[in-house]
Amino acid sequence: MLSYQTTASQRIFTFLGLFGILLLFASGIGESLSISSNVLTSSALAIIGLAIFGYTYASYAPYHSGIKNNANVLKSLTQRGVWAYVSALVLTAFYVVLYFFDAYLEPMIRGFDFISQSLSGKPATQWFVYGVLYTLAILLFGVKFIVKYRHSRYQVIRTLSVMFFQLIFAFLLPEFMARLNGDLPYYDLKSMWPLNYYLFDGYYIESFVSAQTLGIGLLIFGVLSIFVISPILTYKFGKRWYCSWVCGCGGLAETAGDAFRHLSDNSIRAWKLERWMIHSILVLITLSTVGVVHSYLLEHPEEYWLSPSVFILSVVSLLVAVVGLIYFKRRAWIAKDAKTAMIIVGALLAGFTGMHFLSDTYHVFLIPSHSLRSVYGFFVGSIFSGVIGTGFYPLLGNRVWCRFGCPMAAILGIQQKLFSKFQITTNSGQCISCGNCSAYCEMGIDVRAYAQKAEPIKRASCVGCGICAEVCPRGVLRLENTSNPNQQA
């Protein structure tokens, strides 16, 4: 059996990284050793960073630039071997403890107090620790990704982009905002609805309104992001503007998860499951969000100019208009099952939002909307996106959440398929059917099948990462903005 042997330098830096992780978890014993937990935490993070930089240098710097997957299909960690299952188990266990049993991590959390105090002026929480580790993972593995793909200007720029947005918009700005205006809720400016599914909760709305100009401005920005900014950017650049250049989930998948991208299932069965799961979750969060807002308006009938009835009628009208336009303007290229799905979705949304006229509270499938939102937040927002979406990188690939669960990806995918100028063009005359493009597509798209038929790729699931074009030895694939956005794959 073929095997892959790591170099001595790689092994040294791997063990150094593991030591740093153990030191991080052991930071709570600092007091018993008369060592400050802040010192242990700082030392642990520095050691982890040094280990990643050292491993990166040992793996890529001594060699010429170019794609180097370095026997990914032979390593236990990246080919569902023993180390893959061990890593998945450890990552999943850490997420579960951090999310639901944070008391066990209290000593480690206290080690992050000095960072939190310097930014927001508040003690660290489990979510602050999560944010620090998440941001460091994107920054450190982002450097690794840039060194690996240093020959590609596109890959370097988009990686710097996700590093910037994660560090500034997702991590630093919310902390500074908490220091300057404590009434504002923790708000990641780049995380729009439905990914930020709590944006229109009553608590958030009241916090924004009470903050007056700044808060109302942020609320308006959140609405404009959904209905104006997102469609315009998707029209010009495809969903890659968010999924590959801005999104934190995508940023972690592209950097820390790069080594696992070839594990994504590209079977027809997985594609069918993906379509139904991601759009079902989109329907669920839409229904629950409308219900939460409607219930809030019912509880505060005199405070806002928007009445519950007008809100519901506006939502129904918008959904009917969108579904109608999709059906009548694009029915020539929409598959029969997709037509049926849109009709069902439109009928469900219109029908259940219309239940307002039968009751003084909002229910979905006879379930109170707040309860439905809570269920969504637990199973989708926490378990799926966090525990499974990241913990299962070594088993299911790096984009399992983006493929099967992210409602933001679903909306952007619909927009990309309908009217975006972005597509990947192919040149079948140069294709040698090596299969690299399909093997390394993190979204499970059979790119080779398109290339062999010389068809442009404009799949709703494509995030425009461009790795398929990078690993192609013949230059068959090209990321382009076509002048005819109605041209479909």
PyMOL commands that set and color helices and strands:
alter all, ss='L'
color gray80, all
select helices_A, chain A and resi 8-29+31-33+37-60+82-100+102-110+113-119+126-148+153-180+202-210+212-237+240-243+248-255+258-263+268-299+308-330+336-358+369-391+393-396+400-404+407-419+428-430+436-439+447-452+467-471
alter helices_A, ss='H'
color red, helices_A
select strands_A, chain A and resi 363-364+367-368+422-426+477-481
alter strands_A, ss='S'
color yellow, strands_A
deselect
rebuild
show_as cartoon
